[in-house]
C-alpha cells in the first residue's frame, strides 16, 4: 500500500475538499442552534422537545462516527467521503422542506449521518495527503474551517431567519455541498489503495450504542417523553452501557479499539476532547436563550453575537497549528485548556456586570483557546495512529467529540433549565435566565479544570515537537 503524501499538484484540491467538508459539518451543527428560540415560538414546543433538532443531528453523528472510520479504511476514504457529502446534501434539502418538528428531527438525523463522514474522514485523509512536519498546520486549517462554519451558522442563520424564516439556513448550505462534491469527485484518482481486513462489522455493538445514546439523551430532556420520566430512562441507559461493554469485550472486531484506548496519549486525548466539546456546545445551546431572554436580543443580533467567538477562532486557527508544530502538542494542549478555563470563568463573572460587552469579551478569551486545543489535541492523537488504522482512530476521535456535543446539548441544557427553575425556559424571568447561565458556565469551568489536569498527566507522552518545515 502506498502511503506517500500526495504530490503538491493534487494536494491543494484534496485539502480544499476536506476543509469544505469540515466547514459544512460544523455549519450543520450551528445553523440550527440560533433557530431554537424561533422554533420553540413558532411550533409551540417546549425547550426539551426543540432541543432534539440539535440532538438528533449529534446522536446520528456519534453513532456512525466509528463505523465511518472503519468503512473508510476498508472501502477508500475519499469514496466514503463522497457518499457522505451526497447524503448530507439530500438531507439538508429535506430539512428545508420539513412540514413539522417531527419531520425536521428525522431529516436532521440523516443529515447527521452524512456529517459523521465529513468530520471523521478529513482527519485521517490529512495524514495521507500532508507531510508529517506540516500536520499541525493542516489540522489548524481544518480547525479554522470548522470555526468558520460555526460562525457562519449563527451569523448567517440569524440574518436569514429574520428575513425568510428558519428554513432559509438549510437552503443556503446546498450550493456549498455541491462544490464539496465536485472537489472530492475530482480527487478520487489520487487515493491510496484501501485496506481490507476481512473483519465483520460489529452490528450488535452499534445497535446497543445507538439505544444507549438515545436513552441517555431522552433522560436529559424529559419534556420529550413526559410519560416515562428521567429516572427510568437513566437506569435503562446504564443497563445498555453495561451491555455494550459486555458485547465489545467478546466480539472479534469491536467498535472501540480497546488497545488504543489504553494508551495514555490516545485515551487522555479522547477524554479531553469530550470535556471540551461539552463546554463549547453549551455556549451554542445556552447562549441563544440567554441572549434572547436575558439580554433581549433579536435573532439577527443573537447570530452576530454567537459568531464573535468562531470568527476569532478562524483568524487564529492556522497560526495555532504552526505553533503546535514548533512548540509541541502536549505543552500547547495545557496552555489551550488553561485559557479556556479562564474564558469560562469570565462567562460567569462578566455578563451580569457588563451585559453584552462582558459576554463578548469572555467569548474572545474562550474560543481562541478552543482553536489551539483542537490543533494540539488532534495532532497528538493522530500522530500516534498507525497508517492502516487512521480511519478508525479518527472515527474514535470524532466519537469523543460527538459525545461531548451531546452532553453539552442535553446534560448542560438540563443544568441550565434546572438552574432557571422553569420548564418553559423561553418564559422564564431575566433574573432566572441569568442565574441559569452563570450556573451552567460554572460547571463548564470545572470540566475544563479537569481536562487541564488530564493534559498535565499525559504531557510527557505527547510533548514531542515535530521539526518545522519551511512554508512555501
C-alpha positions as CSV (number, residue, x, y, z in Angstrom):
1,X,0.0,0.0,0.0
2,X,1.4,3.4,-1.0
3,X,1.1,5.9,1.8
4,X,3.4,8.5,0.4
5,X,1.9,12.0,0.8
6,X,0.2,13.2,-2.4
7,X,2.1,15.4,-4.9
8,X,1.7,19.1,-4.4
9,X,-0.4,19.5,-7.6
10,X,-3.2,17.2,-6.2
11,X,-2.7,18.1,-2.6
12,X,-4.3,21.6,-2.7
13,X,-7.6,20.3,-4.3
14,X,-7.9,17.4,-1.8
15,X,-7.2,19.7,1.2
16,X,-9.7,22.1,-0.2
17,X,-12.3,19.4,-0.3
18,X,-11.5,18.3,3.2
19,X,-11.7,21.8,4.5
20,X,-15.1,22.4,2.8
21,X,-16.5,19.2,4.2
22,X,-15.4,20.1,7.7
23,X,-17.0,23.6,7.3
24,X,-20.3,22.1,6.2
25,X,-20.5,19.6,9.1
26,X,-19.8,22.5,11.5
27,X,-22.4,24.7,9.7
28,X,-24.9,21.9,10.1
29,X,-24.3,21.8,13.8
30,X,-24.5,25.6,14.4
31,X,-27.1,26.7,11.9
32,X,-29.9,25.1,13.9
33,X,-28.9,26.5,17.3
34,X,-29.8,30.1,16.5
35,X,-33.2,28.9,15.3
36,X,-34.1,27.2,18.6
37,X,-35.9,30.1,20.2
38,X,-37.8,30.8,16.9
39,X,-38.8,27.1,16.5
40,X,-40.0,27.0,20.1
41,X,-42.1,30.0,19.5
42,X,-43.5,29.1,16.0
43,X,-44.1,25.4,16.8
44,X,-45.3,25.9,20.3
45,X,-42.9,23.3,21.6
46,X,-41.1,23.3,25.0
47,X,-37.3,23.6,25.3
48,X,-36.9,19.8,25.8
49,X,-38.5,19.0,22.5
50,X,-36.9,21.7,20.4
51,X,-33.5,20.5,21.7
52,X,-34.0,17.4,19.6
53,X,-33.4,19.4,16.4
54,X,-29.8,19.6,17.7
55,X,-29.7,16.3,19.5
56,X,-30.9,14.2,16.5
57,X,-28.0,15.5,14.4
58,X,-25.5,14.9,17.1
59,X,-26.7,11.4,18.0
60,X,-26.6,10.3,14.4
61,X,-23.1,11.7,14.1
62,X,-22.0,9.9,17.2
63,X,-23.5,6.5,16.4
64,X,-21.9,6.4,13.0
65,X,-18.6,8.0,13.7
66,X,-16.6,4.8,14.5
67,X,-18.3,2.8,11.7
68,X,-17.5,5.6,9.2
69,X,-13.8,5.4,10.1
70,X,-13.7,1.6,9.5
71,X,-15.7,1.9,6.3
72,X,-13.2,4.5,5.1
73,X,-10.3,2.2,5.9
74,X,-12.0,-0.7,4.0
75,X,-13.6,0.9,1.0
76,X,-11.5,4.0,0.4
77,X,-11.7,7.2,2.5
78,X,-12.4,9.6,-0.4
79,X,-15.2,7.3,-1.8
80,X,-16.9,7.2,1.6
81,X,-16.5,10.9,2.0
82,X,-18.2,11.4,-1.4
83,X,-21.1,9.3,-0.3
84,X,-21.4,11.2,3.0
85,X,-21.5,14.5,1.2
86,X,-24.3,13.3,-1.1
87,X,-26.3,12.1,1.9
88,X,-25.7,15.4,3.7
89,X,-26.9,17.4,0.7
90,X,-30.1,15.3,0.3
91,X,-30.9,15.5,4.0
92,X,-30.3,19.3,4.0
93,X,-32.9,19.7,1.3
94,X,-35.3,17.5,3.4
95,X,-34.7,19.8,6.4
96,X,-35.6,22.9,4.4
97,X,-38.9,21.2,3.2
98,X,-39.8,19.7,6.6
99,X,-43.5,20.4,7.4
100,X,-43.3,19.7,11.1
101,X,-41.0,19.3,14.1
102,X,-41.0,15.5,13.8
103,X,-40.1,15.6,10.1
104,X,-37.4,18.1,10.8
105,X,-35.9,15.9,13.5
106,X,-36.0,12.9,11.2
107,X,-34.2,14.8,8.4
108,X,-31.6,16.1,10.9
109,X,-30.9,12.5,11.8
110,X,-30.0,11.7,8.2
111,X,-28.0,14.9,7.9
112,X,-26.0,13.9,11.0
113,X,-25.1,10.5,9.3
114,X,-23.6,12.4,6.4
115,X,-21.9,14.9,8.8
116,X,-20.2,12.0,10.6
117,X,-18.4,11.1,7.4
118,X,-17.4,14.7,6.8
119,X,-16.0,15.2,10.3
120,X,-14.2,11.8,10.8
121,X,-12.5,11.1,7.5
122,X,-10.8,14.5,6.8
123,X,-8.7,13.9,10.0
124,X,-7.5,10.6,8.5
125,X,-7.1,11.9,5.0
126,X,-4.9,14.8,6.2
127,X,-2.3,12.2,7.3
128,X,-2.5,10.6,3.8
129,X,-2.1,14.0,2.0
130,X,0.2,16.2,4.1
131,X,3.8,15.5,5.2
132,X,4.2,14.8,8.9
133,X,6.1,18.0,9.6
134,X,3.1,20.1,8.5
135,X,0.4,18.0,10.1
136,X,-0.2,20.6,12.8
137,X,-0.7,23.4,10.2
138,X,-3.1,21.2,8.3
139,X,-5.1,20.4,11.5
140,X,-5.1,24.1,12.2
141,X,-6.6,24.7,8.7
142,X,-9.4,22.2,9.4
143,X,-10.0,23.8,12.8
144,X,-10.2,27.2,11.0
145,X,-12.8,26.0,8.5
146,X,-14.7,24.3,11.4
147,X,-14.7,27.7,13.2
148,X,-15.8,29.5,10.1
149,X,-18.7,27.0,9.8
150,X,-19.6,27.5,13.4
151,X,-19.5,31.3,12.9
152,X,-21.5,31.3,9.6
153,X,-24.3,29.2,11.2
154,X,-25.3,31.7,13.9
155,X,-24.4,34.9,12.0
156,X,-25.8,34.0,8.5
157,X,-28.6,31.9,10.0
158,X,-29.7,34.7,12.3
159,X,-30.0,37.1,9.4
160,X,-31.7,34.6,7.1
161,X,-34.2,33.6,9.9
162,X,-35.1,37.2,10.4
163,X,-35.6,37.8,6.7
164,X,-37.0,34.5,5.4
165,X,-37.7,32.0,8.2
166,X,-35.8,29.1,9.8
167,X,-35.8,27.1,6.5
168,X,-33.5,29.5,4.7
169,X,-30.5,28.5,6.7
170,X,-30.7,24.9,5.3
171,X,-31.2,26.1,1.8
172,X,-28.1,28.2,2.0
173,X,-25.9,25.1,2.6
174,X,-26.9,23.4,-0.6
175,X,-24.5,25.2,-3.0
176,X,-21.6,24.6,-0.7
177,X,-22.4,20.9,-0.6
178,X,-22.4,20.8,-4.4
179,X,-18.9,22.4,-4.6
180,X,-17.6,19.9,-2.0
181,X,-18.9,17.0,-4.0
182,X,-17.2,18.2,-7.2
183,X,-13.8,18.7,-5.4
184,X,-14.0,15.3,-3.8
185,X,-15.0,13.6,-7.1
186,X,-12.0,15.1,-8.9
187,X,-9.7,13.8,-6.2
188,X,-10.8,10.2,-6.3
189,X,-8.0,9.1,-8.6
190,X,-5.3,10.1,-6.1
191,X,-6.4,7.8,-3.2
192,X,-4.1,5.1,-1.8
193,X,-5.5,1.6,-2.0
194,X,-7.9,0.7,0.8
195,X,-7.2,-1.8,3.5
196,X,-9.5,-4.9,3.6
197,X,-9.2,-6.6,7.0
198,X,-11.9,-9.2,6.5
199,X,-13.3,-8.5,10.0
200,X,-17.1,-8.3,10.3
201,X,-18.6,-5.1,11.4
202,X,-20.0,-5.1,15.0
203,X,-23.7,-4.7,14.3
204,X,-24.8,-5.7,17.8
205,X,-22.4,-3.1,19.4
206,X,-23.6,-0.4,17.0
207,X,-27.3,-1.0,17.8
208,X,-26.7,-1.1,21.6
209,X,-24.6,2.1,21.4
210,X,-27.4,3.8,19.5
211,X,-30.0,2.7,22.0
212,X,-27.8,3.8,25.0
213,X,-27.1,7.2,23.5
214,X,-30.8,7.9,22.6
215,X,-32.0,6.7,26.0
216,X,-29.4,8.8,27.8
217,X,-30.3,11.9,25.7
218,X,-34.0,11.3,26.4
219,X,-33.3,11.2,30.2
220,X,-31.6,14.6,29.9
221,X,-34.6,16.0,28.0
222,X,-37.6,14.7,30.0
223,X,-40.1,17.0,28.2
224,X,-39.6,14.9,25.1
225,X,-41.2,11.9,26.8
226,X,-43.0,13.2,29.9
227,X,-45.0,9.9,30.4
228,X,-41.8,8.0,31.2
229,X,-39.7,10.3,33.3
230,X,-35.9,10.8,33.7
231,X,-35.3,8.1,36.4
232,X,-36.3,5.0,34.4
233,X,-34.5,6.3,31.3
234,X,-31.3,6.8,33.2
235,X,-31.5,3.3,34.6
236,X,-32.2,2.0,31.1
237,X,-29.2,3.9,29.7
238,X,-26.9,2.5,32.4
239,X,-28.1,-1.1,31.6
240,X,-27.4,-0.5,27.9
241,X,-23.9,0.8,28.6
242,X,-23.1,-2.3,30.7
243,X,-24.5,-4.5,27.9
244,X,-22.4,-2.6,25.3
245,X,-19.2,-3.2,27.4
246,X,-20.0,-6.9,27.6
247,X,-20.6,-7.2,23.8
248,X,-17.4,-5.2,23.0
249,X,-15.3,-7.4,25.2
250,X,-16.4,-10.6,23.4
251,X,-16.5,-9.5,19.7
252,X,-13.6,-10.1,17.4
253,X,-13.9,-6.7,15.8
254,X,-15.2,-4.3,18.5
255,X,-16.4,-0.8,17.6
256,X,-13.9,0.7,20.1
257,X,-10.2,-0.1,19.7
258,X,-9.6,-1.1,23.3
259,X,-5.8,-1.4,22.8
260,X,-5.6,2.2,21.6
261,X,-7.8,3.5,24.4
262,X,-5.3,2.0,26.9
263,X,-2.6,4.3,25.5
264,X,-2.2,7.3,27.8
265,X,-1.8,9.7,24.9
266,X,-4.9,8.5,23.0
267,X,-7.2,7.8,26.0
268,X,-6.3,11.1,27.6
269,X,-6.8,12.9,24.3
270,X,-10.2,11.4,23.8
271,X,-11.3,12.4,27.4
272,X,-10.1,16.0,26.9
273,X,-11.9,16.1,23.6
274,X,-15.1,15.0,25.2
275,X,-14.9,17.6,28.0
276,X,-14.0,20.5,25.7
277,X,-16.8,19.7,23.2
278,X,-19.3,19.6,26.1
279,X,-18.3,23.1,27.1
280,X,-18.3,24.5,23.6
281,X,-21.7,23.0,22.7
282,X,-23.2,24.6,25.9
283,X,-22.3,28.0,24.5
284,X,-24.3,27.3,21.4
285,X,-27.3,25.9,23.2
286,X,-27.5,28.0,26.3
287,X,-26.1,31.1,24.6
288,X,-29.1,31.9,22.3
289,X,-31.6,31.6,25.2
290,X,-29.5,33.9,27.5
291,X,-29.0,36.4,24.7
292,X,-32.8,36.4,23.9
293,X,-34.3,36.1,27.3
294,X,-31.5,37.6,29.5
295,X,-30.4,40.5,27.2
296,X,-33.4,40.9,24.9
297,X,-31.6,40.5,21.6
298,X,-33.5,39.5,18.4
299,X,-32.5,36.7,16.0
300,X,-30.0,38.7,13.9
301,X,-28.3,40.2,16.9
302,X,-28.1,36.7,18.6
303,X,-26.5,35.3,15.4
304,X,-23.9,38.0,15.2
305,X,-23.0,37.7,18.9
306,X,-22.6,33.9,18.7
307,X,-20.4,34.4,15.6
308,X,-17.8,36.5,17.5
309,X,-16.0,33.6,19.1
310,X,-15.8,31.4,16.0
311,X,-14.6,34.4,13.9
312,X,-11.7,34.9,16.4
313,X,-11.0,31.1,16.2
314,X,-10.9,31.2,12.4
315,X,-8.4,34.1,12.5
316,X,-6.1,32.2,14.9
317,X,-6.6,28.6,13.6
318,X,-3.7,28.3,11.1
319,X,-1.4,30.2,13.5
320,X,-2.3,27.8,16.2
321,X,-1.4,24.8,14.1
322,X,2.0,26.3,13.3
323,X,2.6,27.0,17.0
324,X,1.8,23.3,17.7
325,X,4.3,22.2,15.1
326,X,7.0,24.2,16.8
327,X,6.2,24.1,20.5
328,X,4.8,20.6,20.8
329,X,1.3,19.2,21.1
330,X,1.4,18.4,24.8
331,X,2.5,21.9,26.0
332,X,0.1,23.6,23.8
333,X,-2.8,21.4,24.9
334,X,-2.2,22.5,28.5
335,X,-1.9,26.2,27.5
336,X,-5.2,26.0,25.5
337,X,-7.1,24.3,28.3
338,X,-5.9,26.9,30.8
339,X,-7.0,29.7,28.5
340,X,-10.4,28.1,28.1
341,X,-10.9,27.7,31.8
342,X,-10.3,31.4,32.2
343,X,-12.8,32.2,29.5
344,X,-15.5,30.0,31.2
345,X,-14.9,31.8,34.5
346,X,-15.3,35.1,32.7
347,X,-18.7,34.0,31.3
348,X,-19.8,33.5,34.9
349,X,-18.5,36.9,36.1
350,X,-18.6,39.5,33.2
351,X,-22.1,39.3,31.6
352,X,-24.0,40.0,34.9
353,X,-21.8,43.1,35.4
354,X,-21.3,44.4,31.9
355,X,-24.1,42.8,29.8
356,X,-23.4,42.1,26.2
357,X,-19.8,43.5,26.1
358,X,-18.9,41.3,29.0
359,X,-20.4,38.2,27.2
360,X,-18.5,39.0,24.0
361,X,-15.2,39.6,25.9
362,X,-15.5,36.2,27.6
363,X,-16.1,34.5,24.3
364,X,-13.0,36.3,22.8
365,X,-10.9,34.6,25.6
366,X,-12.6,31.2,25.4
367,X,-12.7,30.5,21.7
368,X,-9.0,31.0,20.7
369,X,-8.1,28.6,23.4
370,X,-10.5,26.1,21.9
371,X,-8.9,26.6,18.5
372,X,-5.4,25.9,19.9
373,X,-6.8,22.9,21.7
374,X,-8.2,21.4,18.5
375,X,-4.9,21.8,16.6
376,X,-2.8,20.4,19.5
377,X,-5.0,17.5,20.6
378,X,-5.8,16.3,17.1
379,X,-2.1,16.4,16.2
380,X,-1.2,14.5,19.4
381,X,-3.8,11.8,18.8
382,X,-3.4,11.3,15.1
383,X,0.4,11.2,15.1
384,X,0.2,8.1,17.3
385,X,-2.0,6.3,14.8
386,X,-0.7,3.6,12.5
387,X,-1.2,4.4,8.9
388,X,-3.6,1.4,8.4
389,X,-5.8,2.4,11.3
390,X,-6.0,6.2,10.8
391,X,-9.7,6.0,9.7
392,X,-10.5,4.1,12.9
393,X,-8.6,6.4,15.1
394,X,-10.2,9.5,13.5
395,X,-13.6,7.9,14.0
396,X,-13.0,7.4,17.7
397,X,-11.7,11.0,18.0
398,X,-14.9,12.1,16.3
399,X,-16.9,9.8,18.6
400,X,-15.4,11.5,21.7
401,X,-16.2,14.9,20.3
402,X,-19.7,14.0,19.4
403,X,-20.3,12.5,22.9
404,X,-19.3,15.8,24.3
405,X,-21.5,17.7,21.9
406,X,-24.5,15.6,23.0
407,X,-23.6,16.1,26.7
408,X,-23.4,19.9,26.0
409,X,-26.8,19.9,24.3
410,X,-28.6,17.6,26.7
411,X,-26.9,17.5,30.1
412,X,-25.7,21.1,30.1
413,X,-29.0,22.1,28.7
414,X,-30.6,20.3,31.6
415,X,-28.3,22.2,34.1
416,X,-29.4,25.5,32.5
417,X,-33.1,24.6,32.6
418,X,-32.9,23.4,36.2
419,X,-31.0,26.5,37.3
420,X,-33.6,28.8,35.8
421,X,-36.3,27.0,37.8
422,X,-38.6,26.9,34.8
423,X,-39.6,24.1,32.5
424,X,-40.5,26.7,29.8
425,X,-37.2,28.5,29.5
426,X,-38.4,30.9,27.0
427,X,-41.0,32.2,29.5
428,X,-38.5,32.4,32.5
429,X,-37.6,35.8,34.1
430,X,-34.5,37.7,33.2
431,X,-33.0,37.1,36.6
432,X,-33.6,33.3,36.5
433,X,-32.2,33.0,32.9
434,X,-29.0,34.9,34.1
435,X,-28.7,32.6,37.1
436,X,-29.1,29.6,34.8
437,X,-26.4,30.9,32.5
438,X,-24.0,31.5,35.4
439,X,-24.5,28.0,36.9
440,X,-24.0,26.4,33.5
441,X,-20.7,28.0,32.9
442,X,-19.5,27.5,36.4
443,X,-20.0,23.8,35.7
444,X,-18.2,24.3,32.4
445,X,-15.2,25.9,34.2
446,X,-15.0,22.8,36.5
447,X,-15.0,20.5,33.5
448,X,-12.2,22.4,31.8
449,X,-10.2,22.4,35.0
450,X,-10.5,18.6,35.0
451,X,-9.3,18.5,31.3
452,X,-6.3,20.6,32.3
453,X,-5.3,18.1,34.9
454,X,-5.6,15.3,32.4
455,X,-3.4,17.2,29.9
456,X,-0.7,17.5,32.6
457,X,-0.9,13.7,33.2
458,X,-0.4,12.9,29.5
459,X,2.0,15.7,28.7
460,X,5.3,13.7,28.9
461,X,4.0,11.3,26.3
462,X,2.6,14.0,23.9
463,X,5.1,16.8,24.2
464,X,7.3,15.9,21.2
465,X,7.8,18.8,18.8
466,X,7.8,18.0,15.1
467,X,10.6,19.5,13.1
468,X,9.1,22.5,11.3
469,X,9.0,22.6,7.6
470,X,9.6,25.7,5.5
471,X,6.3,27.1,4.3
472,X,6.5,27.9,0.6
